[in-house]
Amino acid sequence: MDPGTDEKRWSEMMLSAQRGDADAYARLLKELGVVLERYLLAQFGHLECLEDCVQEALLGIHRARHTWQPGRPFRPWFFTIARHKAIDELRRERSRREAMERFANEPVVGRTEDSGAGGRLLRRLDSDKSEALFLTKVLGLTNAEAAERCGVSESAMKVRVFRAIREARRLLREDPLDD
């Protein structure tokens, strides 16, 4: 792709999108998604969270689309947003990974970090349900990641999370936690 040609085409599509052309906007986002993936691979190498980075960057473009001004260069505007969103997502991913490593070998029930109302609620659940909620809702792991950690299938983890939420709601209806 020629940067000059991209610049002109992207500027035209964004201008059309700002004027209400949904098809031009859809084409622009599709093309930018491909470019973002290549850009991120070139900048950071293969990432587990590559799709998340691309989606976050596209959301950032979408939310900031009103800030692009016709007549101004599109590429610097686009890549600035993309870079910042990707870095934010990489930081979130690193935080999730570090949290997972910190808690990797500890049992869920009885952790000192669970001393607030959420921790009291987790302690009221059986260990499988407590662990499922903690891993997915507190640490932010996906069902697949939590399932791997617990040695169960992803569908079994989904069932555990569903049952844990249902049980937590029941417990809170019967005896609300006051913090």
N, C-alpha and C positions, 0 to 999 in steps of 0.2 A: 504494500500500500504506500502510495506517495503521500507524504505529510501535507503537501499543498492541496492535492486533490481531496484528501480526507477533510482538511480544514474547510474547504469550500462546500463540500457535500454535507458535512455535519452542521455547518452554520446554516445552510439552506433548510435542512430538515428541522433544526431547532427553531428557526424563525417560523416555519410552517406550523410546527407544533405549538408555538406560543400563540399563533393565530387560530388554533383550534383544530388543526388537522391531526386527528388521532392516528391515522395510518402512517403519517410521516413520523410521528412520535414513536410508534411501535417499531418501525424500521430502524429508527435511530437507536433506541434502547437495545434492540437485538444486535445491531452492529457494534455498539459500544460494549456489550457483554463479551463478545468474542475478543475485542481489542483488550478489554480489561483482563481477561484470563491470560492472554499472551503477555501483557505488561507485568502482571503479578508473577507469572512464572519466571520472566526474565529478571525481575527485581529481587524475588525472594526464594526462587527455586520451588520445588514441589512442596505444597502445603496440604496438611490434612483438612484445613479449613478454607481451601481455595474457593469453593462454591459460596461459602458464607461471606468471604471477602468480596467476591464479585457482586453478590446480592446486596450487601451493605453499601457498596460503592454506587450501585445503580439506584438504590433508595436515596442515597445522598444526592445524586444527580437529579432525581425526581423532585426531591424536597427543595432543592436550590435552583430549579429550572428558571424560576422567575428572576434570578439574579444575573443570568447571562444577558448581556446587552448586545443587540444586533450591531454589527460594525466592529465589535471587539473580537479578538482571537478566541476561538472556541477551544482549541487544544489545551492551552495553559489552564483555562478555567476547568475543563474536564479532568485533566490529569492531577490538578491540585486537589480537587474534591476526592478523586479516586485514591490518591496516595494517603490522604488523611483518614479516609474511611477504612482503608485496608490496614493501616497502622493501628487504628482503634480496635479493629476486629482481632488483629494479631495480639494485641495486649490483653483483650478479653480471653482469648484462647490460652495465652500463657498463664493468666491468673487461674483459669479453670484447671489447667494441667497441674499447676503448682498446688492448688487446693486438693486435687485428687491425690497427688503424691503424698501430701501431708497426712491425709486420712487413710491412705491405702491399707495400712496394716492394723488400724485401730478398729475395735468393734464400735458400732454406731451407738448402741445404748450405753449411757453412762458417761459420755464425753463431757468434759467440763465446758466445752464451747456451746453446749446445748442448755445453758442455764436459764435462758429466757423463756417466754411463753411457748415459743415454738419447740424448744427443747423439752419442756414439760409435756407438751402434746406428743412429741415423738416417743417419750418414755412410756406413755400410756398405751402405745400400740405394741403388738407383738414384734419380735425382732425383724422378721422378714418384711413386714409392712413399714416399720420404722426405717429400715435400711433403704428400702425402695424409695420412700419419700425423701430421705436425706440425700441420697445420691442424685436423684433426678431434679428435685425442687430446690435444694439448698446448694449443692455443688454444681448443679446445672449440667450433669451428664446426660447424654441421650439415653434412651431406653436400651439401645444396643451396647453402649459403653457400660452402663450399669449392669446389664445382663452378663456381660463378659466378666466383670469384676466379681459378680456373685456366683458365676458358674451355672447360670440357667439360660434358657432360650430367651430371645427378645420378646416373644409373645408371652412367655411366663412373667417377664418383668412388667409388661404392659398390664397384665392382670393384677400383679402385686400392687402397682401404682394405683390402678383404678380402685381396688379394694381398700387400699390404705386411705385414699381420699374419702371414700364412702364411710369408712370407720371413723376417721377424724371428724367428719361432719357430724356423725351421730354422737360422738363423745362431746363435741362442743355444744350440741343442742341440749344434751343431758346435764352437762356441767361446764359452762363457759369458763375459759381461763381469764383471770383478771390480772393484768400486768401492772 
